[in-house]
Amino acid sequence: MRQKQQIISTPVIVLVGPTAIGKTALSLRIAEQFHCEIISMDSMQVYRYMDVGTAKASLEERTQVPHYLIDICDPDEQYNAARFVNDALDAINDIAARGKVPLITGGTGLYLSSLLNGLFTDVPVQESVRLEVRKRYEEKGREAAYAELLQIDAVAAERIHINDTQRLLRGLEIFHSTGIPWSLHLESQQQQQPPISFQHLLVIGLTCERSRLYERIEKRAGIMMKTGLMEEVKKLQKMGFNDQLTSMQAIGYRHAVQYLNGSQPLEETIKELVRDTRRYAKRQMTWFQKQRQLQWYEQDNDAAVLADIQRMIQKAQR
């Protein structure tokens, strides 16, 4: 983990927004007009073999514009915000060294916050507490663990999906090791961590009416089903990737697993996929709205986005 403040002098563009809002299409247009190379800021697109459910840019699109931080680890590897920041900074430096403009795009709010506001140091956890928390989780189940977290750290619970096993257990471990909620640890560290200094930065947030976004999400779910989500999950299972992996518990994948394991019919699976994706989009917007550097644009207002990028780049070149 990098400890000292780093100064990034090259122009950097960041494009964020909730899932299915159209970031990929706009990022390709930006890249073409401003000679950008794209850095993915997506916690799921880092995984190999997981293409349909993560809505990666196609191979053709990635041939058209170089993409970074896609397909860099296997589904059973752990990937976190600290690793993202290190990888993203390496990519920024590489892109800038070749005279291109880094364009960071994705929907993982924690990664955005870590990149712009600084990383948080890890909170040490006693091994005996870790084992006890995991034993209780196995005995009482996911719902009981989430209810416990909600009681001891409501702020963290609101940010963590009930199926995010890794972070759910982490919140419990930290509280029972330190007596302090995880959210308070993060809050106290935020002021201590030196942020990366971007001298020329434009953070673009895409938004649209909720009803329109929900229509796009429903359409995205249908496309995933038609383009082979179930077949992709079957292949992952045959490759030996356990259904309980953090990657396999992501939206889309856990729904496919439930259907393939016979837990529910396809119609109910699709309905839950759409519902949970809507909830995820709402959580994404909550994360992004906390970023003071972010400038909001309507999803279909490409002209304003491109004009502001042009101004930022011209200012950086003076």
Buried (B, 14 or more C-beta within 10 A) or exposed (E): EEEEEBEBEBBBBBBBBBBBBBBBEBBBEBBEEBBBBBBBBBBBBBBEEBBBBBBBBEEEBBEEBBBBBBBBBBBBBEBBBBBBBEBBBEBBEBBBEEEBBBBBBBBBBBBBBBBBBBBBEEBEBEEEBBEBBBEBBEEEEEEEBBEBBBEBBEBBBEBBBBBBBEBBBBBBBBBBBBEBBBBBBBEEBEEEBEBBEBEBBBBBBBBBEEEEBBEBBBEBBEEBBEEBBBEBBBEBBEEEBEBEBBBBBBBBBBBBBBBBEEEEEEEEBBBBBBEBBBEBBEBBBEBBEEBEEBEEBEBEBBEEBBEBBEEBBEEBEE
